[in-house]
Amino acid sequence: MHKKLLIVITHSSDAPERAAAALAIANAAVSNNRDVVIFALNEGALLVKGGFAETITDQKAFPPIKDLLQSLVEAGQQFLVCSTCAKQFGLAEQDLLPNTQMAGAAALLDHMDSRETITL
């Protein structure tokens, strides 16, 4: 039986390789039929803003973030974004990628209780 995963993404354009690594792990898990929750926190909240991923162009080691995100969206992957972080960056519901919901710390803690957690 596969472990359920929680992938907490804390970076975007401030550390694109870390963001891309998290998204690459998420893609590998989803493509292997793993039960994955992706929670975007801090700078990572910007990743779930529609069109933002296309602005990140200085990656080196991983596929482009925009492609990694698009693959997850096409797979129907659900994203959660820290509601406080979304507010900090001026994100509204209509700005978010498909299948993205705002969530608070309580939701993050609930998922941490029942899943293996990877934070990048």
N, C-alpha and C positions, 0 to 999 in steps of 0.2 A: 504494500500500500504506500502510495506517495505521500510525503509530508505536504501539508498546506503551507504556502509561502506568503509572507507579507514583505513586499519590497518597498522600502522607504527611500524616496529620491529627494535628496536635500540640495542638489546643485543643478544648474542649467548653464547659462553662458559664463558664469563665474568660474566653473571647472568643467568644461565640456567633456573631457575624457571620463570623469566620474559619472556624469549624467548618462553618457553613452554606454558605459559599462553596466549601469543599472538597467537601462532599457534593453541591452543585449541579453542580460540574464533573464529579464522578464520575457523576452521573445522566445528564448530557448525553453523556458518553463512552460509557456503557453503552447508552444508547438509540440511539446511532449505531454500535453493534456494534464498539466498540473493545475491545481486550484490556486490561483494567484490573485492577490489584492495588491494594487499599486497605490501608495499614498504619497502625494507630492507635498513637500514641506519646505519652508524657508525659500531659498532661491529656486528650488525645484518646482514651486507652485507655478512659475512662469512657463514651464514645459506644457502645461495643459491649456494654455491660452492659444486659441486658434491663430495660426500664422507665425507664432513666436519661433518655433523650431527652425523655420526657414532662415532666420537671421543668424543662426549659429553656423559659422563656416570655418572655424579654426580647429577642427578636430584632426587627429592624426591616426589613431589606432583602430577605431571602430567604424562601422558604416555610419553614414550621416544620421544625426539625431532625427531629422525630419522623416527619414525612411523607417527608422526603428519605431517611431511613434505611429506612423501611418500603418505599419504592419499590425501593431497592437489594436489600433482603431478598427481596421478591417476584420480582425479576428473577434471583434465585439467585446474586447477587454474593458472592464470597468475600471475607472480611475476615481480616487478620492483625493480631494485637495483640501488642505488645512484652511478652514474658513477665515481664521485670523490672518494667515499669510495672504490669502486671496484679497482680503480687504487692504492689507498693507500695500499690495501691488496694484490696487484699483481694479481688480477683476470682478466682473459680474457674471451671473449665470449664463447670459447670452454670449459671453466671450470664450466660454470653455469648449474644449473638444467634445465630440459626441461621447456619451456614456460616462460623463464626468459629473460627480456630485461634490458639493462642499460638505465637509465633515469637521467635527471638533476633536479635541483631545480624547474625549470619552470613546469615540469610535476607534481611534488609533489604539487606545489601551485594550478595547474589546478584541480587536484583531490580534494584538500582541499576545493575548492570553491563549489563543487557540492556534497560533501559527508560528512556524520558524520565521525569524525576522532577519532580513538583510538590509543594512542601511549603507547607502553610498551617497 
